[in-house]
């Protein structure tokens, strides 16, 4: 009834959902400036522009899971 990849895939889905939830939570906390000039870039994004991007985190988690599946089948075929 349950496939071998059901629980690992569920864990990956939960991690991706958590990343999305944190990104939306942080996005809702940003203040919208109604001035003529936009507000400056935050220090965290300025220091680490790629680590603050949730899309890259989701791609990384999915890529690690895919690589794990490929490695598992490669190792089990030998």
C-alpha positions in Angstrom: 0.0 0.0 0.0 2.7 2.5 1.0 5.6 3.0 -1.4 9.2 3.2 -0.1 9.3 6.9 -1.2 6.1 8.0 0.5 7.5 9.2 3.8 10.7 10.8 2.4 8.6 12.7 -0.2 6.3 13.8 2.6 9.2 15.1 4.6 10.5 17.0 1.6 7.1 18.5 1.0 6.9 19.6 4.6 10.3 21.2 4.4 9.3 23.1 1.2 6.0 24.1 2.8 7.9 25.4 5.8 10.2 27.4 3.6 7.2 28.9 1.8 5.5 29.7 5.1 8.6 31.5 6.5 8.9 33.5 3.3 5.3 34.6 3.3 5.5 35.4 7.0 8.6 37.6 6.4 7.0 39.2 3.4 3.9 40.2 5.3 6.1 41.8 8.0 7.7 44.2 5.6 6.6 47.8 5.8 5.4 49.4 2.6 6.8 52.9 2.1 4.3 55.3 0.6 7.0 57.9 -0.1 8.4 59.0 -3.4 11.5 57.0 -2.8 11.6 53.3 -2.0 13.1 52.1 1.2 16.7 50.8 1.1 17.7 47.2 0.8 17.9 45.5 4.1 21.3 44.6 5.5 20.7 40.9 5.4 19.8 40.9 1.7 22.7 43.2 1.0 25.2 41.0 2.7 23.8 37.7 1.4 21.5 38.2 -1.6 21.2 34.5 -2.5 20.7 33.0 0.9 17.6 35.1 1.6 15.9 33.9 -1.6 13.3 31.2 -0.7 13.0 30.0 -4.3 16.7 29.0 -4.3 16.1 27.1 -1.0 13.2 25.2 -2.5 15.2 24.3 -5.6 18.1 23.2 -3.3 15.9 20.9 -1.2 14.3 19.4 -4.3 17.7 18.9 -5.9 19.1 17.1 -2.9 16.1 14.8 -2.7 16.4 14.0 -6.4 20.2 13.3 -6.0 19.5 11.1 -3.1 16.9 9.0 -5.1 19.4 8.7 -8.0 22.2 7.7 -5.7 20.0 5.2 -3.9 19.0 3.4 -7.1 22.6 3.6 -8.4 23.9 2.0 -5.2 21.2 -0.6 -5.1 21.8 -1.7 -8.7 25.4 -2.8 -8.0 
